[in-house]
Amino acid sequence: MFRGFDRDAMQFWHELAAEMSKDWFVANKQRYQTVWVEPMLTLLGEVARGLARAYKPFALGEPGVLRIYRDLRFSPDKRPYKTHIAGLIRLRGDPLAEAGNAALYLQLGLDGEYAGVGCYRFDDARVARWRRAVVGRPGGELLRIMGRLRRKGYDPGGYETYARVPKGFAPDHPRAELLKCRGLICRFPPIPRGHLHKPELARWLLAHARATAPLVVWLRRRLG
């Protein structure tokens, strides 16, 4: 059972941000595993068990943690390590990456807290399916799902959007805002103060993940 992250767990990120060296990280790697990776996987596993029924007939994949190493190939920022941990519950068959359908994405650390569901950015195959689905009957179903979520206080939409409607579609298309989305997510409310260090975090995440599951189920059915 998840019991909460340690009260002093954030100190790891402050020290990593100050050091940013391979020698320091190697010396503190086990500490990272103990105070962040292990409790994160315990938390995600507990949420996944409670969430499975909301995703039938689809199955959830094994929860995972994204790499702490930053991709420096195209970034002017050459710091080697992220200053947060990101964990993911994905649907089985999806990659452990932002291009997959996340039944829960949770980020904690110096870069801010974030919890939500959906697909951060569609790959090329999914973006083509997305546009076909949006302008057809499935798009009407999606709008109804998004409307229900908004009435519950959520704000589903694209994390990033194109400036213009894609070529091949009228600029004043009635579903123009959906067509401009580069992905589709739904962010949870801010994590309540103190929950990070308490077992209640698992129940709070589960409640929001269940409420937003229909959005992710739509993505899986329509985009794969």
Protein Blocks (a to p, Z undefined) as FASTA:
>chain_A
ZZbjafklmmmmmmmmmnopaklmmmmmmmmmmmmmmmmmmmmmmmmmmmmmmmpcbdcd
ddddddfbdcfklgcblcfbdcbdcdddddehiacdfkbccfbdcdedjeopaddedjfb
acfklmmmmmmmmmmmmlmmmmmmmmmmmmnopacddfbdcfbdcehiafklfklmmmmp
gbdcdddddddehklmpcklmmmmmmmmmmmmmmmmmmmmmnZZ
